[in-house]
């Protein structure tokens, strides 16, 4: 009885190397896909959170104080919300602005600061709601008592490809 020849062992090792290489390629691809999907899910979650915050406040906006416009290529909305009642009349908040302004963060890693950030401004205080809004990524439209807000948020994957998500919500103005 003889053992394996050197050629047979080389062929077996080559086949094993091919199988292991293919397995590694599939595993690496799966890991990249998982990471990209996790990043996209985080971007989507943040966009939904921001949208929920805005819509909650805009639902209470006084229709007469609502001003929709454009700033830096994106939508801008100014409003006041009811804060209570005094002497039989509605008491309104100081003006609130939602707008996009240039972001100091390069969210799409293209070497240019061409992204926007969504901010809420009231009484001179600026609160950054989202750092990575696509330029022109906030759109606000009003039809009667209905307000539609659309927000596009971006990020990049490991290969510096842009990931973006769009969230849209409609609200009926109450006041």
N, C-alpha and C positions, 0 to 999 in steps of 0.2 A: 504494500500500500504506500502510495506516494503522497506528499504534501502538495500545497499549491505552488504553482510556478510564480516566478517574479512578475511575469506579464499579467497573470490572473489577479495578483494582489494589486498591481498598479491600476488595473481596470476597476476593481472593486473600490479602491480609494478614490478614483476619479468619479465614479458614480455617486459615492457617498458625499464627496465635495459638492457635486452638482445639486444633490437633494438638499444638503444643508444650506447652500447658497440660495436656492429658491425659497426655502423655508424662511431664511433671514430676510429676504426681499419682501415676502408677503407680510412678515411680522413688522418690519420697519414701515411699510406702507400703511398698515393698520394703525400703528402708533401715530403717524403723522395725521391720518384721517381723524383719529380720536381727538388729538390735540386741537386740530382746526375746528372740529365740531364743538369742542368745549369752549374755545375762544368765541365762536359765533354765538353759542348759547349765552355766554356772559354778556356779549354786546346786546343781544336781543332782550335779555332780562333787564339790563340797565335802561335801555330805550323804553321798555314797558313801564318801569318804575317812574321815569321822568314824565312820561305821558300821563300816567295816573295822577301824579302830583299836579300837573298843569290842569288837567280836565276837572279834577276835584275843585280847584279854585275858580276856573272859568265857568263852571256850572252855576256858581253863585254871583257871577259878574252882573253888574247893573247894565242893562242894554243901552242906556243913554250915555254911559261913559266909555263904551267899547269903541276903540279906534284900532283898525287893522291897517297895517302899512308894510313897507319894505325898508330894510336896513342891511347894508353889507351883502346884498344879494339874497337875503333870506327874509322870511316873514317876521313881522314884529306886531305885538298886540299890547295895547295899553287898556287898562280897565280899573275899576274900583269895585270892591265887593261889599255886600251888606255886612256890617259888624254888629248891628243891633237896632233898637228903636228908641227914640226919645221924642217926647211931645207928640206922639202919633205919627212921626215921620221916620223913614229909614235913615239910619246913620251909615255913611259909607266910609270905607278905609281911605287912606292916602293912596294916590295912584300907584298901580303896580304895572311893571313892564316886563314882558317876556321878549327877549331878542337874542340874536346871534351876534357875537363879536369875534374878531380874530383870536384864535387859540395859540398859546405859546407852545402847545404840544404838537409834535409831528406824528399824528396818529397813524398815518399810512406809510410812514418810513420812506418817503420819497425824497428826503433831503430838503423839502420846502415846507414852510409853515403855511399851507394853503387850506387848513381846516378851520372850522369855527367851533365855538363853544356856546352852549345855550346858557343864558343867565336870567335870573329873576332880580329885578331892581325895585326896591321900595325904600322910601325915605333916605335915599343916598347910599343904601347898603346893597352891595352886589353879592348874590349867592350863585355860585357856579353849579348848575344842575347836571351838565354833561360836557366833557372836554372834547369829544371826538365827533362833532356833527359835520357832515359833509357840507361843503360850501353850497349854499342854496338849499340846504336840507331841511329847513323849517318852512312849511307852507300852511297858511291859515286862510280859510274861506268862510264866508258867512252867507247863508241863504235864509232870510227871515229871522226866525229865532233859533236856527240851527247853526252851529259852528263846527267846522271840520278842521282838525289839526293833523298834519302829517309830518313825521320826523324821520330823517334818514341819518343813521349813526354808522360810523366806519371803524375798522381796525385792520390789522394785517395778520397773516399767518406766518409760519416759520420761513416760508420762501418769499416773504414780502409781497404777497399777492393781497390785494384789497378785499376785505370781507365787509359787506354792508348789509344792513337790515333796515327795513322801513316799517314803522308802526303808524297806524292811523286810527284816529278815534273821532267820534262825533258826539256832540253834546247839545242838548236843548237848554237854552238860556232860561233861567227861572225868574229873574227879576227884570 
